[in-house]
Every structure is written in structure tokens, then in C-alpha cells.
Amino acid sequence: MTHPSDSSPRDPAADPATDPAAHYALMARQPIVDKNGTVFGYELYNRSVIDAVHTAATDMAMVFSALTNASSESLLGDRTVFVNCTHETLAGGHLDLLPAEQIVLEVRSVEGHEQADIQGRAQALDELRARGFRLAFSHVLLAPAYGSWQNLADFVKLNVAALPATQLQAVVAAALSRAPQARIVAEKVETEEQFKALASYGVELFQGYWFAKPTEIMAKVMSPGQATILQLVNLVRTNADIDEIEDVLKRDTLLGFNLLRLINSAGFGMRQEITSFRQAVMLLGMKRLFRWAALLLSTALSDSQGVALSATAIVRGRLMELLAEAGNRPQEERDTAFVVGMFSLLDVILRVPMAQALNLLPLPDDIINAIEHQTGPYGEMLRLTLACENADDHAFASAAHALGLNNQQINMAHMEALLWADNLPLE
């Protein structure tokens, strides 16, 4: 038996001891493997919640963080993710933000096992499957009372520790008979003897200490300011004009960054990178934008240093947008110029190297090269922006000449950018 690695996947940038101002989500993952020890997926556990009190917000915030944090590719990759859910979680709109094809929702039995309650939830579960989510149930599903749920099961999880060894073969046979479409997962497998017996009974997937213990994930959660998120929530709630929503995204670096990271995540399946806030809002839609903002609000923190850095990033973004406008560039390039300027301080804001910060979401080469190497037209605009910021006359003259802009155009743009940022309620 080849056991999966039990090395800790902690984000190397996530260190509360050296970064006390940051906010962290503590999670654990445990692999689910096939008969050959190949990892099929992971079950996630929320360890940030005291006394295991879970709500829709805390559970979905955990999954969202795991799927989009700095090292999510190495943590989860494109593996199937099993998530324990309350019925509150299942009823919440937070699920709209998750890539359904990657998620298995572990559904709890109904307290009291009342037939009316069970039957009443069957339609909601069926709708979740229609949206692309897969469902997992405990062996309680095999009881006659849960007959309406049995054909909805994609997985049946058997808790080996809770079932007598003499009954395991019969329970597996019952699962194969009553939910033949489902794959059986044996959890809490702790010995080789248990594994071999379960495999001989027809179990396909396994989870437990015999294979690997849960490993902790300490992921940095990058939270925009509460006031800005509240304003975004209110704008979306009142069906505000998209221009107003775009303005809010432009005034908070992390808010705009998180939105682009969301829309470019695997769950949305975009064929090309989205680098415009307007595009992102239109593609996400108002309903999902509201859910996303509400989720961010549940974990947002106030950070005065972050506000100051965001202010500088916003000035850079606005100045670059105005420089692109002065150069008669099309609207799409003006939008991209704003993003380059705004993201040029991501390394400082996130407290990670720039290369790592830029790896958090897919970006076109022209944006990456502009930020990292100051090359290409956006790189020249960034060089000019930094020259304005640092009063560097030599760099100013060189970049201005390369862009074909005169001193008056640049100075007016810089003044307008500063005034625009001053009028934004950043706190």
C-alpha cells in the first residue's frame, strides 16, 4: 500500500507570528483515496470555528478561502472537495460562489428522522444536484425513512468506527442495493485488516488514519475594508448602475483584486483572463455579486495601514487610466491600465513577494510584465506613474517621451488622480 503524503500544506506566507495584522483561516484536509492509494479528493474541516459551531457563512468562507488562497493549486488542485454542510448551509445563497463540479456536499440526516421533514428536503437536494453539486450521505441514508433521498446520493459514507465489524459487509451490500448509482466511501479506516475487508465487500474509496491524518492549512484571508464592502452590498441590493459599482471596486485594491480572482477561478471556466472590473461584474451577475460581497463582509477586518496602501494604489490606478485616456487608447486598454496601477502594490498590501502575489490569479503577460519588469506600453505608464510619485525628473522625461505625452497632460492627469482619490471614502 502506497500511502499519500502527510506533509503539511501550510501556506509559507501565512505566519501569524510574523504577520500579526493579517487574518487567517485555519482548515484541515484529509485525503480520500482509491484502492491503490491514489488521491481521489479531500475532505475539508473548518478549524477556525470555536466549539465546531458552523453556519452557512463560516463553512462557505472556509471553502472559498481554500479554493482561492495563494497556494490552492498545491493544496487542492482540481481534486474533488468534500464539505460538511448543515441544512442552513444548503439553503444559503453562498453556494452560488463555488465551482459546483468540484464540490461534494456532505448532507446530514434530519434531526428526529421525521418523514415529513425528510420528504420536504428532497426537492431542495434534487435542485442542488441539477446545479452540478454532488451529494454524500452517511449510512443513515439506507434506512427506509430516507427512501426519497437514496436516488440522490452520489456517495455513501460509512463510518467504520461507528459500525460493528460484523455488520460492515451487510451495510455495504445494502448501500449497493438501495443506492446503486453511489460510490461507497469508508471513513475512519485505521488498520490494514479493515481496508482489505472493506475492499473485498465492494467499497471503492477510503479515508482514515491508515492512509493519512488530516493536515492543517493556514491560509491568509485578504479582507477588504468593511465600509467599502457595505457600500457595495447596498449598491447591489438597490440595483445601482454598473458605473457606480465599478467606482466602488476601483477605490479598494483588495476588493477589486478578490473579484478578479473569483471570476478567473476554475469554477467560472473563462476562456480568457478577465482583467476589467466592468466585465467581471457583468459576468458574475448581481445575485452572485451580492452573495460574494456578503461573504466577504462576514470576515472583513479594519487595517489602517492597508487603507493607506490602498489609497496609494488607487492613485496609481487612476493616474494610469488617465494617461491611457490622454494617449487616446481604447476603453479596454484604459481599464487594463487602471488594474496595472492598482495591482502594482499588491506585494506590499498582501505582504508576499510580487511574483507570488501575481500568481494568485491568472493575468495576461502584458500586465505581469508591466508590473514586474515595467516593459510594454503599460510598463511605460507605470514607470511614468512612479516617476510622478517619486519626483524623479529623469525617469519622468524618459517615460513621457516614450508615451508621446507632454508635461501639461501628465501634470493635469496626476492632479486629477490625486483629487479623485481624496474624494473617495476609503475609511
N, C-alpha and C positions, 0 to 999 in steps of 0.2 A: 504494500500500500504506500503510495506516494502522498504525503500529507501536504496540503497547501501551506505556503509560508505564513508564519505568525509574527512577522516583523511589524513593528508599529508604523502606521502610515501618517504620523503626526506631520502637519504642515510645518516645515522648518522655519517659516516666517512667523508662526504662531507661538509666541513665547510670552506669557503674561508677566514673567519676571522682568523682562527687558522692555516690554511694551505695555505698561500699566494702563495707558489711556485707551487701548483697543478693547473691543468687545469680542468675546469668543463663544462659540457653541461647542459643547462637549458631547460627542457622539461616540458610539461604538458600532463596529460592523463585525459580523460573523459570516464566514463563507458557507454557502450551501453547495455541495459537491455531488458529482455523479459517482457511479460505482468505481471509476478509475481514479477518483480523486481530483478530477478536473473541475475547476470552479464554474458553477452554473450561474450563481448570483450571490447577493449578500443580503442579510437581514440587518436593518439599521435599528439602533436603540437610542433613544433620547436620554442622555445622562446629564442634561443641563437643568432638568426639571426636578425640584425638590419633592421627595416622597412619591415620585412616579405619578404626579398629577398631570395628566395630559389633556390638552384642549386642542381644538382644530388649529388654532394659531401656533401653539408651540410645536405640535407634531409636523405641520406643514412647513414651518420656518426651518425646522431641523432638516427635512428632506431637501428643501430648496437650497439651503446652505451647502449640503453635501454634494448636490448635483452641480453647483455653480462656483464652489470655492476654488482657491488658487490651484490646488493640486487634485481637482476632482478626477482628472483623467487617470491618475495613478491610483486614486482611492477606489473608484468605481468603474471607470472606463465606460463601456457600453453594456455592462452586465445588467441583468435583471435585479431590481431592488425590491425587497420585501419590506413593507412598512406596517407596523402595528397600528390599527385605527380604532378609535371609538366611533360610535354611531353619530356623534356630533361632528367628528372629522368628515365622515362620509357625506353628511348633509351640507357641509360648508362649501362655499364657492372657491376656497383655496385650491381645490384640486384642478381648477382651470389652468393653473400656472405650471403644472407638472407634465412632463412628457409621458402620456398615458401608456405608450407601448413599452416603456422601460419599467413601469411600476406594477407591483403586485400588492393589492390591498388585503391585509390580513383582517378578516371580519370576525368580530366577537359574536358569541351566541347572545341571545336575548335574555336579560335577567328575568328569572321566573319561568322561562320557556313557554310563555303563553302563546297559544296557537294564533290568536288574533294579531298579536304583535309581530310574530314571525311572518305571517302572511302579508301583513301590512308593509313590511320592509322589502318584500320580494321584488316589487316593481322598481324601487329605487336601485336595488342591486343590479337588476337587469339593465337599467339605463346606464349604470357605470360601465358594464361590460360593452354596451353598444358604443360608448365613447372611447373604447380601446383599452380600458383598465382590465387587468386580470385579477381574479378573486381567489383568496385562500381561506380555508375554514379549518377549525380543529375537528377532531374525530366526533365531537358532539353532533356535527352535521349528519352523521349516519343514523341518528335517532329518527323514528317515524315523524315526530313533530316538525322536523326540518325538511320534510319531503319537497316543499316548494323551492328550497334553496339548492337541492342536490344537483340539478342540471345546470346550475350557475357556477359550479366550482371548477376552477382551473387547477387548483392544488388542494389536497387534503393533507394537513399536517398532523402527524401522530406524535404525541409527547410520550416517548419511551419510558421516562421516569414516572409518569402518572398511570401507566397501564401495566397490569401484571404480565410478566413474561409469558405465562401460559395462555394469555388471551390475544397476544400480538398477531398470531397467524390468522385467527378468526376475524380480528378487526381489519387487517389488510384485505382479506377476502371480501368483507362487507363493503369496504371502500371501492374495490374493483368492481363490485356488482352494482352498487347503488349510485356511484358517480364514475362510470367507466371512462368518461372523457377526461377525468382529472389525473394529474400526476401526483403520486404519493411522496411526501417528504417526511422522513423520520427525523425528529429533532431530539436533542439531548442523548445522542448516541455516545457512550463513554468507553466501550470496550470493543475489541476486535470480534469477540463472540457475538455481540449484539449486531454488529454490522453484517457479518456473514449470514446470520439467521434472517435478518430483515431482507437482505438482498435475495435470499432463496425464496422468500414469501412473495416477492414481486415489487418491493419498494425500489424506486428509481433514484431518489435524491436523498441526501443525508446531511445532517447538521449536528454538531456537538463537539465536546472536548476531545473525542478520539481523533478528530480531524484538525480542529483549531479552536482556540478560545477566542472570544471577542477581543478585538484590538481597538484601542481608543483613537479617535480622530479629534484633534483640537483644531478647529477651523476658525480663522479670523472672519468675523462678520463685519462688513463695511457698511455702516449705517449713516445715511444722510440725516440732516437736521430735522427734528420733529416739526418745527414750524413750517418748513418748506413742504414736507410731506402732507401736513394737514391742509395746506393751501391746495396742493394737487388733488387731494381727496375731495375737497369741496368743489373744485372746478369740474372734476369728472362727474361728481354727483349732480351738479346743476347743468350738465351738458354744455359746458362752456365751449367757445370757439377753439379750434385746434391751435390757432396762433397764441392764445392765452396759455394753453397747456405747454406749448413749446417754450414760451418765455420762462415758465417756472423751471422746466428741465435745464434751461441754459444758466440758471442762477445757482445751481447746486451741482458741483462737479460729480459727487458720488451718486447723486440721484440719476443724472444722465448716464453715467458710467454703468450703473446697475441695470438701467433699462436696456442699453445696447447689449450688455452681456446676456440679459434674459432673451431678447429677441434673436440673438445669434447662437443661442444654445441649441443642442442637438434636437430638443423636443419640437422646435419650430421648423426644422428641416429647410432652412433657407438655402437657395442655390448659390447666392452670392451674399457677401457681407453687407449688413445694413449699418451705415455709418451716419445716417441722418435721423435726428430726433423726430422730425415730422413723419418720416417713413415708418419709424418704429411705432409711433402712436397709432398710425393708420392700420398697420399690420396687426398690432396687438388688439385693437378694438377697445371701446370704452369700458365694457364689462370687465374684461381681464385686466385692463389698466387699473381699474378701481380695486380689484382683488389684490393686485400686486402692491399697490400703494398702501392698502390696509395691512398687508402682511409686513411691509417694511416698518410701518408705524408701530407695530407691536414690539419691535426690537430696537427702535431708534434710540440713540444716545446723543446728548449735547456735548460738544467738544469745541471749546473756544479757539484752540489752535487750528482745528480743522476748518472752522468758519473763516479764519484769516487766510489760510492757504487757498480755500475755495474762492475767496474774493480775488486773490491774485490770478488764479487760473481762469476765472470768469473774465477779467480784464484782458488777459491774453487771448481768450477765445473770441471776444467781441472785437478786439483790435484786428485780429487776423481776418475775421469776417468782413470788416470794413475795408481792409487792404485788398481783399479779393474783389469787393464791390468797386473800389477805386480803379482796379485793373480791368474792369468790365468783364469779369469772369461770370459764367452762368450760375444760377441759383444753387445747383447741386454742388459746385465747387466752393461756393461761399459757405454752405452748410458743413462741408468737409473741413474747410479752413477753421471754422469755429471749433470743431471736435479736436483737431490737432492742437490748437492753442489751449483748449480746456484740459486735454489729457497730458499736456507737456509737464505737469506737476504731479502726475499720478504716483510716481515713485516716492515723493516726499509725503503726499497725503496718506498713502497706504503703508508707508514705512517698509518698503521692499525695493530691491533693485528694479530699475526701469524695465529691463528685459523680462523679469518675472511679472511685473505689473501688466505689460502689454500682452503677455501670454494668457491673461485671464479671459480674453475674448478674441475671436478671430478678427483681424484687421487687414486691410489691403496693404501691399508692400509700400505704396506711396505714403501712407500715414505712418507706418512703422519707421521707414527711412527718414521721414521728415523729423520725427520726434527723437529718434536715436542718433541720427547722423547729420541732420539738418541739410539733407540733399533734396533735389527736386524743387518744383515751384512752392510747395507748402513748406519745405525746409528753408527756402529763402525768406518766406513770410515769417517763419518762426525766428530766424536769425534777426530780421528787422525788428520784430516784436521785442526780443530780448535786448537788442541794442537800445530801443526806446526805454525799456525798463531800467537798464544799467547806465544810461547816458554815455554809451560807447560810440563816439563820433566816427571812428574808423569803420567799425562794423556797420554802422548806420549808413554811411555813404556807399559802402560796397553793396549791401543788400538793396538799397534804394535804386542804385544803378541797374542791378540785375533784374529788378522788377519793373523798371521803367516808371517809377513814381517820383514825384518831386517832393521837396520838403513841406510845402504847404499841404498837400494831400495827406502826407503821413502825420504831420502835427495835428491837423484837424481830426483825423481818424483816432489818434491817441487821446485827444481831449474828449471826443465823443464817447470813446470806450470807458474812460475814467468816470465821466458823468453818468453814463448808463449804469455802471456797476454801483456807483454811490447811491443811486435811486432804488436799488433792489433791496428788499427787506431780507437780508441774509441771516438775521438772528431772530 
